[in-house]
């Protein structure tokens, strides 16, 4: 174990390195630039590669190329850059190519306030690309957690052969905190499924027999000669299907291979929700004011609890229903105009629980007092 | 690696080699499965590409391809190599990732003129600027074939397409001049009519250490030819025959006017990107004192 004073961006880079990332392609953008800066120094130190691409599509595409060549790959961006990357994210999902994307949230739309933190990509992270897409997106609340969730994002991208997003914020990526880093040799790392048989028996990287299968992926240069394709019907192993059946099967499988693991993927942390009349649902940096508000409410005799979402996608709706079992009302504090609140409302549909939000789009963090005032207002 | 291939490039191409033999060694599916339009230039271009691989005696398991969208993009599926068939125009960026992640790969980026010059122009010129050891093969069919024959950045001025029914009002790019300007260290042009020449320049481009660009004039008599008085494949092959001139040092400007100038148009050695990056890895590892994998306070390094 090593104790270090780390910036959030640095912790993300160290997590990536510990998880085995050895390729980074990026394009500068506030407030994600620090990730690129640290990676430009760190990647060559560990035998990896850093390349600054001509734009965000190029960054993601280069990471996909590296991933097909068998190297764990990552890129990072923020709002407008994430918008540009949507095309390539869709291609990586369709082609089942593991890539880790770090989104450091900033205010939008458009250029917005580049230096102002926000949580405005909750929906874009999942619904940005065209088509029906699965998504795994994790959001850290502390700098130390940013390290570990980056490790997890890398591991999940590899295991499920799909791009994953670390959904963080300028507020966290640019803060510093003391972090205990593990011995990197002891960090648990997962690898993509790789073919084991003779290369002559390997047909393509999409040979799946079930709707939840993650088929083996032959890296370039290993003799397996994969054709990674992001369009057209993916051929299926041993099954006689019409092209319509094959298209249905492959589109469904892309989503099912993630959806089937929703329970283990949908991570949350519940604080005093067992008896909670009032439920706060928060993620990322805005967990901290929610927790403080809970303590203030409890001191006043209001039974409040917090459900912190670690996983944003797949959305942990089950955990929300569980945490809201006794709740009469729910408050969702978030740094946007209600993206998470919409999802919480959907999760609690039919429960009769009153739901409202505390929303900041001024890049100033929400205060516990505001959350408490909203709670008292709703209880009145 | 390219240097190894270059030393092996001694066998002369056999222009008479049986196509089935070629396909068996360098292809993935039998020739009767090729889904090009009858008479399409892409079949001829693929044949030349396979002959170039044969000439270089390339181990296809070490070849990686990148491609985007266009009529040509199915070609990657017909060749016995690893392929990433991804987003329209992103081929040069995907190829950059492959080559940098594993410099031992021979990376070939098949592109259409829409990929190279329009939607992916940025990626292609930057790959050229970096001089990364990737071969871009650009198939120029004068427009967008896959979507039914709209005009593009290579459509000759005045010619008729689906979206230029009154004649093309814009000037086309000279792709080779663009790539020379962008810093490509090897630039060549040939046509599918000049199949032996095409094979030769493709082999030379793949063996070249650094970024190489080959513009392949590949006719589309179905969508472009028939609207412009050349409805048969042979019409367009004759068009290439009659309107091409080989580049020589003494070729006068007026002799190039209105012609396709063929040959290796530019060749200038420059340090290759992945080799330069290997030096950076050494330097960075030395500065980290062999402690790269332990958590460093990178704040000092940045």
Contacts between the chains, C-beta under 8 A, distances in Angstrom:
chain1	res1	chain2	res2	distance
A	2	B	294	7.0
A	2	B	295	4.7
A	4	B	295	5.9
A	4	B	297	6.0
A	5	B	297	7.7
A	7	B	299	7.3
A	10	B	298	6.0
A	10	B	299	7.1
A	13	B	298	7.3
A	14	B	295	5.7
A	17	B	293	7.5
A	22	B	101	7.6
A	23	B	97	6.9
A	23	B	100	7.2
A	23	B	101	5.1
A	25	B	96	7.9
A	25	B	97	6.3
A	37	B	302	5.0
A	38	B	298	5.3
A	38	B	302	6.1
A	40	B	302	7.7
A	41	B	284	7.2
A	41	B	298	5.4
A	41	B	301	4.1
A	41	B	302	5.2
A	42	B	292	7.7
A	42	B	296	7.4
A	42	B	298	5.8
A	42	B	301	7.6
A	44	B	277	7.4
A	44	B	280	4.9
A	44	B	281	4.4
A	44	B	283	7.4
A	44	B	284	3.6
A	44	B	285	7.1
A	45	B	284	4.5
A	45	B	285	5.9
A	45	B	287	7.5
A	45	B	288	4.3
A	45	B	292	3.7
A	45	B	296	7.4
A	45	B	301	7.9
A	46	B	292	4.6
A	46	B	293	5.8
A	47	B	281	6.2
A	47	B	285	7.3
A	47	B	292	7.4
A	49	B	100	4.7
A	49	B	101	6.2
A	49	B	277	6.3
A	51	B	96	6.6
A	51	B	97	7.8
A	51	B	100	5.8
A	51	B	277	7.9
A	53	B	93	6.3
A	53	B	96	7.4
A	53	B	126	7.3
A	54	B	93	7.7
A	54	B	122	4.9
A	54	B	123	6.3
A	54	B	126	4.2
A	55	B	122	6.1
A	57	B	87	7.2
A	57	B	90	6.1
A	57	B	93	7.1
A	57	B	123	7.8
A	58	B	90	7.1
A	58	B	93	3.9
A	58	B	96	7.7
A	58	B	122	7.0
A	58	B	123	5.2
A	58	B	126	7.2
A	59	B	93	7.7
A	61	B	86	6.5
A	61	B	87	6.5
A	61	B	90	3.9
A	61	B	93	3.7
A	61	B	94	4.8
A	61	B	97	6.9
A	61	B	123	7.3
A	62	B	93	4.9
A	62	B	94	6.7
A	62	B	96	5.0
A	62	B	97	3.5
A	62	B	100	7.5
A	63	B	97	6.0
A	64	B	84	6.7
A	64	B	86	6.3
A	64	B	94	5.8
A	64	B	97	6.5
A	65	B	66	6.4
A	65	B	84	6.1
A	65	B	93	7.1
A	65	B	94	3.8
A	65	B	95	6.2
A	65	B	96	6.5
A	65	B	97	2.8
A	65	B	98	4.1
A	65	B	99	7.9
A	65	B	101	7.0
A	66	B	97	4.0
A	66	B	98	6.6
A	66	B	100	6.7
A	66	B	101	3.6
A	67	B	97	7.6
A	67	B	101	8.0
A	68	B	64	7.3
A	68	B	82	7.1
A	68	B	84	4.9
A	68	B	94	7.7
A	68	B	97	7.9
A	68	B	98	6.4
A	69	B	64	6.7
A	69	B	97	7.1
A	69	B	98	4.6
A	69	B	101	4.1
A	69	B	102	4.3
A	69	B	105	6.5
A	70	B	101	7.3
A	70	B	102	6.8
A	71	B	101	4.1
A	71	B	102	7.1
A	73	B	97	7.0
A	73	B	101	7.3
A	87	B	87	5.7
A	88	B	86	7.7
A	88	B	87	6.0
A	88	B	90	6.8
A	91	B	86	4.9
A	91	B	87	4.8
A	91	B	90	7.7
A	95	B	84	7.2
A	95	B	86	6.5
A	97	B	84	7.7
A	181	B	295	4.2
A	183	B	294	8.0
A	184	B	293	5.6
A	184	B	294	7.0
A	184	B	295	7.2
A	185	B	293	7.6
A	199	B	61	7.5
A	218	B	82	7.6
A	220	B	64	4.1
A	220	B	82	3.9
A	220	B	98	6.3
A	220	B	102	6.7
A	220	B	105	5.9
A	221	B	61	7.1
A	221	B	62	5.6
A	221	B	64	6.9
A	221	B	82	7.1
A	221	B	102	5.6
A	221	B	104	6.4
A	221	B	105	5.2
A	222	B	61	7.7
A	223	B	61	4.5
A	224	B	82	7.6
A	225	B	28	7.7
A	225	B	60	7.4
A	225	B	61	6.4
A	225	B	80	6.4
A	225	B	81	6.2
A	225	B	82	5.2
A	226	B	82	5.4
A	226	B	83	7.4
A	227	B	28	8.0
A	227	B	76	7.1
A	227	B	77	5.7
A	227	B	82	7.5
A	227	B	83	4.6
A	227	B	85	6.7
A	228	B	83	6.6
A	228	B	84	4.6
A	228	B	85	6.6
A	228	B	86	7.3
A	229	B	77	7.7
A	229	B	83	7.8
A	229	B	85	4.6
A	230	B	85	6.7
A	230	B	86	5.2
A	230	B	87	6.9
A	231	B	85	7.3
